Amino acid sequence: MKLLMLKITVAAFLAMAPALQAAPHAKTYQVTGPVLEVTDSTVTVQKGDEKWQVARDQSTKVKGDLKVGAKVTIEYEMVAKGVEVKADKKK
């Protein structure tokens, strides 16, 4: 019985795999500049006259020694957390 369940689970996964790979991803962007601040949840970078604070978590991959003053390039995506549609006032 356990072998049958394993076969069904594997078959279901294999059937879904192409759909998972074809799922659309958000466009990727980059920001480059010196690091102003590093916390467990953010990295703040100076870009021209602007400060860019980018969120990060345990899954964020860091190559090198991330510290204040280091020049970095951060790759990020913009993903909507919610959308509110406003009523049309023209009526």
Number of C-alpha atoms within 10 A of each C-alpha: 6 7 8 9 10 11 12 12 12 12 12 11 12 11 11 11 11 10 10 10 9 8 7 8 9 10 9 9 10 10 14 15 18 17 22 17 15 16 11 9 12 14 20 18 26 18 13 9 6 8 14 18 16 15 13 15 10 7 6 11 8 8 7 8 8 14 15 14 13 14 15 19 13 14 12 16 11 9 9 7 5 5 6 5 5 6 7 6 5 4 4
